[in-house]
Amino acid sequence: MFELWHGASMSDASLPDLPPKVPVELPEIDRAIQLLGSVVQAGGRLRQKHLRELETLLGCAPDQQHAAHWKKQLKEIRRELAEELKANPDESEP
């Protein structure tokens, strides 16, 4: 039912830098970061509704190792996007 990501081991340098799908809106990025943190803390075990939400946001429900890595990457993307929106507030409006 859910596509679980069980790719490379943590010692493998080929960990994908980003999930298959990356949110582009700050609230979606924030929620993805929050859910990835829950995956890390819960040892990869989440409720079904949270797994579905991760799959919707990221394209898959990652294992604990990928969650930790992707959380770090998404935090950086979020920081850069927030800085860009702050510098160009006109671009955030439709």
HELIX and SHEET records of a PDB file:
HELIX    1   1 LEU A   26  GLN A   41  1                                  16    
HELIX    2   2 GLN A   48  LEU A   58  1                                  11    
HELIX    3   3 GLN A   64  ALA A   87  1                                  24    
HELIX    4   4 PRO A   89  SER A   92  5                                   4    
SHEET    1   A 2 LEU A   4  TRP A   5  0                                        
SHEET    2   A 2 ALA A  61  PRO A  62  1                                        
END                                                                             
